[in-house]
Amino acid sequence: MLLLLLGIIVLHAAVLVLLFVSTIVSQWVVSNGHATDLWQNCSTSSLGNVQHCFTSSANEWLQSVQATMILSIIFSVLSLFLFFCQLFTLTKGGRFYITGVFQILAGLCVMSAASIYTVRHPEWHLNSESSYGFAYILAWVAFPLALLSGVIYVILRKRE
């Protein structure tokens, strides 16, 4: 039972790391000497040093992506906190429903953010040289892992 709890906590921590990295790092769309994320657009030199960074546009769709990514982090942190609270207060045989629901909400938020970004990002449709960066891919990887951990929390029963 202890190994199962440790595995669940490691999975949850991995989801949190993926969410934080994908939200913070400036690698959602990359092209030659240019990197874009949710917060700023940066141009880099040939050596990889950042030269100029400008704030991203104030489009409503980009703000919705920013908001849903932040919500996914908040839901995931809240889910981990609730898991530890329920671990010590839940009665024997009880299920971790609240924890699972918040983790599933985190997964749905990150899926919504990545979907909106995929559909609405104008540089991707206009510039054939640009491609999605690793932070964008990490957001898509965090989505099924968050859903998986949420389902595990819903199925999990507390045992003595």
DRENPA-3360 file (N, C-alpha, C; in nm, 2 decimals, always signed):
BEGIN
1 = MLLLLLGI = +0.08/-0.12/+0.00/+0.00/+0.00/+0.00/+0.09/+0.13/+0.00 ~ +0.20/+0.12/+0.07/+0.29/+0.23/+0.08/+0.35/+0.26/-0.06 ~ +0.38/+0.16/-0.13/+0.44/+0.18/-0.26/+0.34/+0.24/-0.36 ~ +0.21/+0.20/-0.35/+0.10/+0.25/-0.43/+0.09/+0.40/-0.40 ~ +0.09/+0.44/-0.27/+0.08/+0.58/-0.24/+0.20/+0.66/-0.29 ~ +0.31/+0.60/-0.28/+0.43/+0.67/-0.33/+0.43/+0.69/-0.48 ~ +0.38/+0.59/-0.55/+0.37/+0.60/-0.70/+0.27/+0.70/-0.74 ~ +0.16/+0.71/-0.66/+0.06/+0.81/-0.70/+0.11/+0.95/-0.67;
9 = IVLHAAVL = +0.18/+0.97/-0.56/+0.24/+1.10/-0.53/+0.35/+1.14/-0.64 ~ +0.43/+1.04/-0.68/+0.53/+1.07/-0.78/+0.46/+1.11/-0.92 ~ +0.35/+1.04/-0.95/+0.28/+1.07/-1.07/+0.22/+1.21/-1.06 ~ +0.17/+1.24/-0.95/+0.11/+1.38/-0.93/+0.22/+1.48/-0.94 ~ +0.33/+1.46/-0.87/+0.44/+1.55/-0.88/+0.49/+1.57/-1.02 ~ +0.50/+1.46/-1.10/+0.54/+1.47/-1.24/+0.44/+1.56/-1.32 ~ +0.31/+1.54/-1.29/+0.21/+1.63/-1.36/+0.23/+1.77/-1.32 ~ +0.26/+1.80/-1.20/+0.28/+1.94/-1.15/+0.40/+2.00/-1.22;
17 = VLLFVSTI = +0.51/+1.92/-1.23/+0.63/+1.97/-1.29/+0.61/+2.00/-1.44 ~ +0.54/+1.91/-1.51/+0.50/+1.93/-1.65/+0.42/+2.06/-1.67 ~ +0.32/+2.08/-1.58/+0.24/+2.20/-1.59/+0.32/+2.32/-1.57 ~ +0.40/+2.32/-1.46/+0.48/+2.44/-1.44/+0.58/+2.47/-1.55 ~ +0.65/+2.37/-1.60/+0.74/+2.40/-1.71/+0.67/+2.44/-1.83 ~ +0.56/+2.38/-1.87/+0.49/+2.42/-1.99/+0.43/+2.56/-1.98 ~ +0.40/+2.60/-1.86/+0.34/+2.73/-1.85/+0.45/+2.84/-1.85 ~ +0.57/+2.81/-1.79/+0.67/+2.92/-1.77/+0.77/+2.93/-1.89;
25 = VSQWVVSN = +0.81/+2.82/-1.95/+0.92/+2.82/-2.04/+0.87/+2.88/-2.18 ~ +0.96/+2.95/-2.24/+0.94/+3.02/-2.37/+0.97/+2.93/-2.49 ~ +0.89/+2.83/-2.50/+0.92/+2.73/-2.61/+0.78/+2.67/-2.67 ~ +0.68/+2.75/-2.68/+0.56/+2.70/-2.73/+0.56/+2.69/-2.88 ~ +0.61/+2.79/-2.95/+0.64/+2.79/-3.09/+0.78/+2.84/-3.11 ~ +0.86/+2.76/-3.19/+0.99/+2.80/-3.22/+1.01/+2.81/-3.37 ~ +1.10/+2.90/-3.41/+1.14/+2.91/-3.55/+1.29/+2.96/-3.55 ~ +1.34/+2.99/-3.66/+1.48/+3.03/-3.67/+1.50/+3.16/-3.59;
33 = GHATDLWQ = +1.56/+3.16/-3.48/+1.59/+3.28/-3.40/+1.48/+3.34/-3.33 ~ +1.37/+3.27/-3.32/+1.25/+3.32/-3.25/+1.18/+3.22/-3.17 ~ +1.14/+3.25/-3.05/+1.06/+3.16/-2.96/+0.95/+3.23/-2.90 ~ +0.83/+3.17/-2.90/+0.71/+3.23/-2.85/+0.65/+3.14/-2.74 ~ +0.60/+3.20/-2.63/+0.53/+3.13/-2.53/+0.40/+3.20/-2.50 ~ +0.34/+3.17/-2.39/+0.22/+3.24/-2.35/+0.24/+3.38/-2.30 ~ +0.36/+3.42/-2.26/+0.38/+3.54/-2.20/+0.46/+3.64/-2.28 ~ +0.55/+3.59/-2.36/+0.64/+3.68/-2.44/+0.69/+3.62/-2.56;
41 = NCSTSSLG = +0.74/+3.70/-2.66/+0.80/+3.66/-2.78/+0.95/+3.70/-2.77 ~ +1.04/+3.61/-2.79/+1.18/+3.64/-2.78/+1.25/+3.61/-2.91 ~ +1.35/+3.69/-2.94/+1.44/+3.66/-3.05/+1.58/+3.62/-2.99 ~ +1.64/+3.52/-3.06/+1.77/+3.48/-3.00/+1.88/+3.49/-3.11 ~ +2.00/+3.50/-3.06/+2.12/+3.50/-3.15/+2.15/+3.36/-3.20 ~ +2.25/+3.35/-3.29/+2.29/+3.22/-3.34/+2.35/+3.13/-3.23 ~ +2.40/+3.20/-3.13/+2.46/+3.13/-3.02/+2.36/+3.08/-2.91 ~ +2.24/+3.12/-2.93/+2.13/+3.08/-2.84/+2.10/+3.18/-2.73;
49 = NVQHCFTS = +2.17/+3.29/-2.73/+2.15/+3.40/-2.63/+2.03/+3.48/-2.66 ~ +1.95/+3.51/-2.56/+1.82/+3.59/-2.58/+1.86/+3.73/-2.61 ~ +1.82/+3.79/-2.72/+1.85/+3.93/-2.75/+1.74/+4.02/-2.71 ~ +1.62/+4.00/-2.76/+1.50/+4.09/-2.73/+1.38/+4.00/-2.69 ~ +1.31/+4.05/-2.60/+1.18/+3.99/-2.56/+1.07/+4.09/-2.55 ~ +0.96/+4.06/-2.61/+0.85/+4.15/-2.61/+0.73/+4.07/-2.55 ~ +0.64/+4.15/-2.49/+0.52/+4.08/-2.43/+0.44/+4.03/-2.55 ~ +0.37/+3.92/-2.52/+0.28/+3.86/-2.62/+0.16/+3.95/-2.65;
57 = SANEWLQS = +0.09/+3.92/-2.75/-0.02/+4.00/-2.79/-0.13/+3.99/-2.68 ~ -0.23/+4.08/-2.68/-0.33/+4.08/-2.58/-0.46/+4.02/-2.64 ~ -0.45/+3.93/-2.73/-0.56/+3.86/-2.79/-0.64/+3.79/-2.68 ~ -0.77/+3.79/-2.70/-0.86/+3.72/-2.60/-0.83/+3.57/-2.59 ~ -0.80/+3.51/-2.70/-0.77/+3.37/-2.70/-0.65/+3.33/-2.63 ~ -0.54/+3.42/-2.64/-0.42/+3.40/-2.57/-0.44/+3.42/-2.42 ~ -0.52/+3.51/-2.38/-0.55/+3.53/-2.24/-0.63/+3.41/-2.18 ~ -0.72/+3.35/-2.27/-0.79/+3.23/-2.22/-0.69/+3.12/-2.20;
65 = VQATMILS = -0.59/+3.10/-2.29/-0.49/+3.00/-2.28/-0.41/+3.02/-2.15 ~ -0.37/+3.14/-2.12/-0.30/+3.18/-2.00/-0.38/+3.14/-1.88 ~ -0.51/+3.18/-1.88/-0.59/+3.16/-1.76/-0.62/+3.01/-1.74 ~ -0.64/+2.93/-1.84/-0.67/+2.79/-1.82/-0.54/+2.71/-1.78 ~ -0.42/+2.76/-1.83/-0.30/+2.69/-1.78/-0.28/+2.72/-1.63 ~ -0.30/+2.85/-1.59/-0.29/+2.88/-1.45/-0.39/+2.81/-1.37 ~ -0.52/+2.79/-1.42/-0.62/+2.72/-1.35/-0.58/+2.57/-1.33 ~ -0.52/+2.52/-1.44/-0.47/+2.38/-1.43/-0.37/+2.36/-1.32;
73 = IIFSVLSL = -0.28/+2.45/-1.30/-0.18/+2.44/-1.20/-0.25/+2.46/-1.06 ~ -0.34/+2.55/-1.05/-0.41/+2.57/-0.92/-0.49/+2.45/-0.88 ~ -0.56/+2.39/-0.98/-0.64/+2.27/-0.95/-0.55/+2.15/-0.91 ~ -0.43/+2.14/-0.98/-0.34/+2.03/-0.95/-0.28/+2.04/-0.81 ~ -0.24/+2.17/-0.77/-0.18/+2.19/-0.64/-0.29/+2.17/-0.53 ~ -0.41/+2.22/-0.56/-0.52/+2.20/-0.47/-0.55/+2.05/-0.45 ~ -0.55/+1.98/-0.56/-0.57/+1.83/-0.55/-0.47/+1.76/-0.47 ~ -0.34/+1.80/-0.48/-0.24/+1.73/-0.40/-0.26/+1.77/-0.25;
81 = FLFFCQLF = -0.29/+1.89/-0.22/-0.32/+1.93/-0.09/-0.44/+1.86/-0.03 ~ -0.54/+1.84/-0.11/-0.66/+1.77/-0.06/-0.63/+1.62/-0.04 ~ -0.54/+1.57/-0.13/-0.50/+1.43/-0.11/-0.44/+1.40/+0.03 ~ -0.34/+1.49/+0.06/-0.28/+1.47/+0.19/-0.38/+1.50/+0.31 ~ -0.47/+1.59/+0.29/-0.57/+1.61/+0.40/-0.66/+1.49/+0.41 ~ -0.71/+1.44/+0.29/-0.80/+1.32/+0.30/-0.72/+1.20/+0.35 ~ -0.60/+1.19/+0.32/-0.52/+1.08/+0.36/-0.52/+1.06/+0.51 ~ -0.53/+1.17/+0.59/-0.53/+1.16/+0.73/-0.66/+1.18/+0.79;
89 = TLTKGGRF = -0.76/+1.22/+0.72/-0.89/+1.25/+0.78/-1.00/+1.15/+0.72 ~ -0.98/+1.09/+0.61/-1.08/+1.01/+0.55/-1.10/+0.88/+0.63 ~ -1.22/+0.83/+0.64/-1.25/+0.71/+0.71/-1.20/+0.59/+0.63 ~ -1.19/+0.47/+0.70/-1.14/+0.35/+0.63/-1.25/+0.31/+0.52 ~ -1.20/+0.28/+0.40/-1.29/+0.24/+0.30/-1.34/+0.36/+0.21 ~ -1.31/+0.48/+0.25/-1.35/+0.60/+0.18/-1.27/+0.62/+0.05 ~ -1.33/+0.68/-0.04/-1.27/+0.71/-0.17/-1.22/+0.86/-0.18 ~ -1.12/+0.88/-0.26/-1.07/+1.02/-0.27/-1.14/+1.09/-0.39;
97 = YITGVFQI = -1.27/+1.11/-0.38/-1.35/+1.17/-0.49/-1.31/+1.31/-0.51 ~ -1.30/+1.39/-0.41/-1.27/+1.54/-0.42/-1.13/+1.56/-0.49 ~ -1.03/+1.48/-0.44/-0.90/+1.49/-0.50/-0.90/+1.45/-0.64 ~ -0.97/+1.35/-0.68/-0.98/+1.30/-0.82/-1.05/+1.40/-0.91 ~ -1.16/+1.46/-0.86/-1.23/+1.56/-0.94/-1.14/+1.68/-0.97 ~ -1.07/+1.73/-0.87/-0.98/+1.85/-0.89/-0.87/+1.81/-0.99 ~ -0.82/+1.69/-0.98/-0.71/+1.65/-1.07/-0.76/+1.63/-1.22 ~ -0.88/+1.58/-1.23/-0.94/+1.57/-1.36/-0.97/+1.71/-1.42;
105 = LAGLCVMS = -1.02/+1.80/-1.33/-1.04/+1.94/-1.38/-0.90/+2.00/-1.43 ~ -0.80/+1.97/-1.36/-0.66/+2.02/-1.40/-0.63/+1.97/-1.54 ~ -0.66/+1.84/-1.56/-0.63/+1.78/-1.69/-0.72/+1.84/-1.80 ~ -0.85/+1.87/-1.77/-0.93/+1.93/-1.87/-0.89/+2.07/-1.90 ~ -0.84/+2.14/-1.80/-0.80/+2.28/-1.82/-0.68/+2.28/-1.91 ~ -0.58/+2.20/-1.89/-0.46/+2.20/-1.98/-0.50/+2.15/-2.12 ~ -0.59/+2.06/-2.13/-0.64/+2.02/-2.26/-0.70/+2.13/-2.34 ~ -0.79/+2.21/-2.26/-0.85/+2.32/-2.33/-0.75/+2.43/-2.37;
113 = AASIYTVR = -0.65/+2.46/-2.29/-0.55/+2.55/-2.32/-0.47/+2.51/-2.44 ~ -0.43/+2.39/-2.45/-0.35/+2.34/-2.56/-0.43/+2.34/-2.69 ~ -0.56/+2.30/-2.68/-0.65/+2.30/-2.79/-0.67/+2.44/-2.85 ~ -0.70/+2.54/-2.76/-0.72/+2.67/-2.80/-0.59/+2.73/-2.87 ~ -0.48/+2.70/-2.81/-0.35/+2.75/-2.87/-0.33/+2.68/-3.00 ~ -0.36/+2.56/-3.02/-0.34/+2.49/-3.15/-0.43/+2.55/-3.26 ~ -0.55/+2.58/-3.23/-0.65/+2.63/-3.32/-0.62/+2.78/-3.36 ~ -0.59/+2.86/-3.26/-0.59/+3.00/-3.28/-0.46/+3.07/-3.30;
121 = HPEWHLNS = -0.35/+3.00/-3.29/-0.22/+3.06/-3.30/-0.19/+3.10/-3.45 ~ -0.19/+3.23/-3.48/-0.18/+3.27/-3.62/-0.04/+3.24/-3.68 ~ +0.07/+3.25/-3.60/+0.20/+3.22/-3.66/+0.21/+3.08/-3.71 ~ +0.15/+2.99/-3.65/+0.16/+2.85/-3.69/+0.10/+2.83/-3.83 ~ -0.01/+2.90/-3.86/-0.08/+2.88/-3.99/-0.01/+2.97/-4.10 ~ +0.05/+3.08/-4.06/+0.11/+3.16/-4.17/+0.26/+3.13/-4.20 ~ +0.34/+3.09/-4.10/+0.48/+3.07/-4.12/+0.51/+2.92/-4.12 ~ +0.55/+2.87/-4.23/+0.57/+2.73/-4.25/+0.70/+2.68/-4.18;
129 = ESSYGFAY = +0.79/+2.78/-4.15/+0.92/+2.74/-4.09/+0.91/+2.72/-3.94 ~ +0.80/+2.77/-3.88/+0.79/+2.76/-3.73/+0.73/+2.62/-3.70 ~ +0.76/+2.58/-3.58/+0.71/+2.45/-3.53/+0.68/+2.46/-3.38 ~ +0.60/+2.37/-3.33/+0.57/+2.37/-3.19/+0.69/+2.33/-3.11 ~ +0.71/+2.40/-3.00/+0.82/+2.37/-2.91/+0.80/+2.27/-2.80 ~ +0.90/+2.24/-2.72/+0.88/+2.14/-2.62/+0.79/+2.17/-2.51 ~ +0.77/+2.30/-2.48/+0.67/+2.33/-2.37/+0.53/+2.30/-2.42 ~ +0.50/+2.32/-2.54/+0.37/+2.29/-2.60/+0.35/+2.14/-2.59;
137 = ILAWVAFP = +0.45/+2.06/-2.62/+0.44/+1.92/-2.62/+0.42/+1.87/-2.47 ~ +0.49/+1.93/-2.38/+0.48/+1.90/-2.24/+0.34/+1.92/-2.19 ~ +0.27/+2.03/-2.24/+0.14/+2.05/-2.20/+0.05/+1.94/-2.25 ~ +0.07/+1.89/-2.37/-0.01/+1.78/-2.42/+0.02/+1.65/-2.34 ~ +0.14/+1.63/-2.30/+0.18/+1.51/-2.22/+0.12/+1.52/-2.08 ~ +0.11/+1.64/-2.02/+0.05/+1.66/-1.89/-0.10/+1.62/-1.89 ~ -0.17/+1.64/-2.00/-0.31/+1.62/-2.01/-0.35/+1.48/-1.98 ~ -0.30/+1.37/-2.05/-0.34/+1.24/-2.01/-0.29/+1.19/-1.88;
145 = LALLSGVI = -0.17/+1.24/-1.84/-0.12/+1.20/-1.71/-0.21/+1.26/-1.59 ~ -0.26/+1.38/-1.61/-0.34/+1.44/-1.51/-0.48/+1.36/-1.50 ~ -0.53/+1.33/-1.62/-0.65/+1.25/-1.62/-0.63/+1.11/-1.56 ~ -0.52/+1.05/-1.59/-0.49/+0.92/-1.53/-0.48/+0.93/-1.38 ~ -0.41/+1.03/-1.33/-0.40/+1.04/-1.18/-0.53/+1.07/-1.12 ~ -0.61/+1.15/-1.19/-0.75/+1.18/-1.14/-0.83/+1.06/-1.13 ~ -0.83/+0.97/-1.23/-0.91/+0.85/-1.23/-0.85/+0.76/-1.12 ~ -0.72/+0.75/-1.10/-0.66/+0.67/-1.00/-0.71/+0.71/-0.86;
153 = YVILRKRE = -0.72/+0.85/-0.84/-0.77/+0.90/-0.71/-0.91/+0.86/-0.69 ~ -1.00/+0.87/-0.79/-1.14/+0.83/-0.78/-1.15/+0.68/-0.74 ~ -1.07/+0.60/-0.80/-1.08/+0.45/-0.78/-1.02/+0.42/-0.64 ~ -0.92/+0.49/-0.60/-0.85/+0.45/-0.48/-0.93/+0.46/-0.35 ~ -0.92/+0.35/-0.27/-0.99/+0.35/-0.14/-0.88/+0.36/-0.03 ~ -0.92/+0.42/+0.08/-0.83/+0.43/+0.19/-0.84/+0.29/+0.27 ~ -0.72/+0.24/+0.29/-0.71/+0.12/+0.37/-0.62/+0.14/+0.49 ~ -0.64/+0.06/+0.59/-0.56/+0.07/+0.71/-0.43/+0.00/+0.70;
% end
